[in-house]
Amino acid sequence: MEATKSKEALINFIKEEFLNESEEEQFNEDTALVSSRIMDSISTLQLVDYIEKEFDIEFNHHEVDQDNLDTVNKMWDFITSKKQ
């Protein structure tokens, strides 16, 4: 897995699917998405589905939470830990 390319794909997916223009301008890898309510429960499930397919990993039920999905950096840490 090429880290930069894959992380960039994750960022692009989030921008395209969940952010409006003003949110996109402020967005970075540490932007809170779940806790700030930019993403709701439906969006979060869409994101989980994308991550599972794109990165060939599987979430356990208890892993679908703010600790793993609130920011791009948290998502990336989670993804890389699952790939090891």
C-alpha positions in Angstrom: 0.0 0.0 0.0 1.5 3.3 -1.1 0.9 5.5 1.9 0.8 8.9 0.3 -1.4 7.9 -2.6 -3.9 6.0 -0.4 -4.1 8.7 2.2 -4.7 11.2 -0.6 -7.5 8.9 -1.9 -9.1 8.9 1.5 -8.9 12.7 1.7 -10.4 13.1 -1.7 -13.3 10.8 -0.9 -14.1 12.8 2.2 -13.9 16.1 0.3 -16.1 14.9 -2.5 -18.7 13.0 -0.5 -19.1 14.9 2.8 -17.9 18.5 2.6 -19.4 21.6 1.2 -17.2 24.4 -0.2 -16.6 26.3 3.0 -15.9 23.1 5.0 -13.5 22.0 2.2 -11.5 25.3 2.5 -11.0 24.7 6.3 -10.4 21.0 6.0 -7.1 19.3 7.0 -6.0 16.0 8.3 -6.9 16.9 11.9 -10.3 18.4 11.2 -12.9 16.8 13.5 -15.6 15.2 11.2 -17.7 13.2 13.6 -17.5 15.1 16.8 -18.1 18.4 15.0 -21.1 16.8 13.2 -19.8 17.4 9.7 -20.5 13.7 9.3 -23.6 12.1 10.6 -24.2 8.4 11.3 -25.2 7.7 7.7 -22.1 9.4 6.4 -20.0 7.5 8.9 -21.3 4.2 7.6 -20.6 5.3 4.0 -17.1 6.1 5.0 -16.6 2.8 6.8 -17.9 1.0 3.6 -15.4 3.0 1.5 -12.5 2.3 3.8 -13.2 -1.4 4.0 -13.4 -1.7 0.2 -10.5 0.7 -0.7 -8.1 -0.6 1.9 -9.2 -4.2 2.1 -9.8 -4.2 5.9 -12.7 -5.1 8.1 -14.1 -3.1 11.0 -15.3 -4.8 14.1 -18.5 -3.3 15.5 -16.7 -1.7 18.4 -14.2 0.0 16.1 -16.8 2.1 14.3 -16.4 5.0 16.6 -15.1 8.5 17.0 -11.7 7.3 18.2 -11.0 5.7 14.8 -13.0 8.0 12.5 -13.0 11.5 13.7 -10.1 12.8 11.7 -8.1 11.7 8.6 -5.1 11.1 10.8 -7.1 8.9 13.2 -8.5 7.0 10.3 -5.1 6.6 8.8 -3.6 5.3 12.1 -6.5 2.8 12.3 -6.1 1.7 8.7 -2.3 1.2 9.0 -2.8 -0.7 12.3 -5.3 -3.1 10.6 -2.8 -3.7 7.7 0.0 -4.9 9.9 
